[in-house]
Amino acid sequence: MRRALLLGPLALFTGACSLRPWTPSTSVAYWSEETPAAKYVTVPAQPDVIARWQLPPTNPWARYEKYTLLTALDSVPRTAPMPDITQLEVVNKANGAAARVAAAGLPNDTMWLVDLRGAASVAFGAQLSRSAREPVSLVLTFNNWPAENELIPAEEALAALIAFQPKLPAANDVGTRPVFLLDAWRLAYRFDVPDDDVTDNRYILNGTDLPDPSTLRAQGIRRVVYVVEDLDETEQEEDDLNAIFLQYQAAGVSIFMVDLNFLARPIEAGRWVEVLGPRYYYCEHRHTLLDDSSFYIRARGGFGGVHSGPSPLRGGVHWGGGGRGGGG
């Protein structure tokens, strides 16, 4: 299985699981990109990185932010090897797509759910917040952490949170555009049994991790744009989003499913209704991973259970595995 790259200034383990991390929002091209080679960087202190991403307390979307992944950082700066996420093709595609979206202007009645490889979601959000004329509220949903022998590469999203600088909305900004950043790795390897020594750092987004329909209505949100990497490979939303998408749909909130290629095309300002129309997505109730008791058996209790592992960026601190609601 995959080993983390954040193992302190003297150790650097690289490896990869030979199994496909199958997941609805993961394309073949996406998962075939290995975790990039690491380079030594100065990792800022945890409070400084959190402050970089933290929404003002008066922001209506602030209560959905999760800093679990950032708690893997130490309270003081240190030097550590981090994956060079700028080498990932999907990160560069996400940057370009976000710039196009920003140039077209962000409608005030739309929430964005960006469900890409973690580093690419962070890149998309940071670029969008810096380039958009409208204030953007980026909401982190990363609810796991890196470990010395982890199942999914949490260190990629963490490296992006360190490398990219977003633009935060001001405390008095009204009508900020909500953009939720998701990691498409969160439910990967669903058909495989993790090795005994692997820290299962997957997690599920549950109903309280995203706004409910009444909250969207209160904020004037009538549309949700769900962003994946490649629609040639992705036909449906990730399993943990099915229930909330059905709620949105029943409440009259329209859902649109787009990919990076779609967003990378020139988009005429003020024409989002026409642009998104062909990408309308009708969500159907279906059997999901959350209904599959054998999945939790295959995870051997590590998924939200008893397995634990050290945070490579905090000396001596140990964490449990991911969780049904995520968690640290």
Secondary structure, DSSP 8 states (H G I E B T S, - for coil): ----S---SS-------SS----TT--HHHHHS----EEEEEE--HHHHHHHH---TTSTTGGG---TGGGGS-SS-EEEEEE-GGG-HHHHHHHHHHHHHHHH---TTEEEEEEE-HHHHHHHHHHHHHH-SS-EEEEE-------TTBSS-HHHHHHHHHH-------TT--S-EEEEEEETTTT-STTS---TT-B-------TTSS--HHHHHHTT--EEEEEES-TTT--S--GGGHHHHHHHHHTT-EEEEEEHHHHHS---TT-HHHHHGGGB--------GGG-HHHHHHTTT-TTSS-EEE-TTSTT-EEE---TT---
